[in-house]
Amino acid sequence: MVVDSGADIAVLLRPPVNVRDDRVRTASGSTLVSAIQTLKFVIGTREYRSVRTVYSGDSTLTEDGELPASIFHAVYISNSGGYAILDPEIPRP
């Protein structure tokens, strides 16, 4: 999955079940999508509930989809290390 700071909806890249004339604009362009659904995402041990999501089969991305950065409380990106931490936790003494 790609974290997209400009997105307000998650896009899962697989053929849509209920194709409509709705379009969303993603990092890879504009695409036809399914009806909006509200889903729960589980990433590691964390659950993200009530994420507005659409399905799209039309993309040039090789990833499984895009997640809006706004579902996370914090995003740490290490450019030099080439990694990201979503909702980092600070260890308590």
VOGU-3710 file (C-alpha; in Angstrom, 3 decimals, decimal comma):
1> mvvdsgadia> 0,000/0,000/0,000  1,086/3,540/-0,715  0,420/6,276/1,868  -0,987/9,291/0,018  -1,015/12,622/1,851  -3,395/14,123/-0,712  -6,049/11,397/-0,537  -9,221/11,490/1,538  -10,323/7,957/0,646  -8,578/4,567/0,462
11> vllrppvnvr> -8,288/2,944/-2,974  -7,887/-0,837/-3,222  -6,547/-1,925/-6,586  -8,631/-4,866/-7,693  -11,517/-5,017/-10,139  -14,520/-3,147/-8,697  -17,658/-5,150/-8,000  -20,178/-2,352/-8,488  -18,634/-0,087/-11,120  -20,255/3,317/-11,203
21> ddrvrtasgs> -19,578/6,487/-13,070  -17,767/7,817/-10,013  -14,173/8,834/-10,492  -11,423/9,515/-7,982  -8,147/11,240/-8,541  -5,133/9,391/-7,174  -1,372/9,825/-7,393  -1,487/7,806/-10,610  -4,349/9,761/-12,217  -8,132/9,617/-12,437
31> tlvsaiqtlk> -9,983/6,282/-12,437  -13,468/4,725/-12,337  -14,306/3,229/-8,954  -16,881/1,175/-7,081  -19,411/2,596/-4,671  -17,856/3,929/-1,460  -17,703/1,427/1,399  -16,588/1,875/4,990  -14,004/-0,747/5,936  -11,692/-1,652/8,801
41> fvigtreyrs> -7,974/-1,955/8,018  -5,592/-3,947/10,225  -1,937/-2,953/9,936  0,354/-4,844/12,261  -1,413/-4,865/15,617  -3,415/-1,695/14,977  -6,962/-1,375/13,695  -8,169/1,585/11,690  -11,957/1,668/11,638  -14,419/3,505/9,427
51> vrtvysgdst> -12,019/4,090/6,534  -13,914/5,241/3,448  -12,778/2,919/0,654  -13,352/2,309/-3,053  -12,190/-0,465/-5,380  -10,520/0,254/-8,697  -8,970/-2,088/-11,239  -7,516/0,695/-13,375  -4,050/1,713/-12,216  -0,428/1,795/-13,202
61> ltedgelpas> 0,670/1,206/-9,590  2,307/-2,088/-8,698  1,192/-1,769/-5,059  -2,129/-3,065/-3,685  -3,617/0,405/-3,295  -3,427/3,765/-1,578  -4,218/4,770/1,999  -4,903/8,347/3,039  -2,247/9,602/5,459  -5,060/11,208/7,469
71> ifhavyisns> -6,098/7,832/8,989  -2,865/7,834/11,008  -2,191/10,005/14,055  1,438/10,457/13,007  3,710/9,415/10,155  7,503/9,386/10,544  9,523/9,190/7,339  13,269/8,569/7,272  14,525/9,652/3,869  18,078/8,615/4,675
81> ggyaildpei> 16,950/5,232/6,020  14,345/4,640/3,309  11,540/3,669/5,694  8,373/5,012/7,304  6,772/4,401/10,703  3,001/4,785/10,955  1,657/5,883/14,341  5,022/5,577/16,136  4,937/4,813/19,841  7,259/6,445/22,346
91> prp> 8,446/3,925/24,936  7,550/4,914/28,473  10,226/4,664/31,164
//
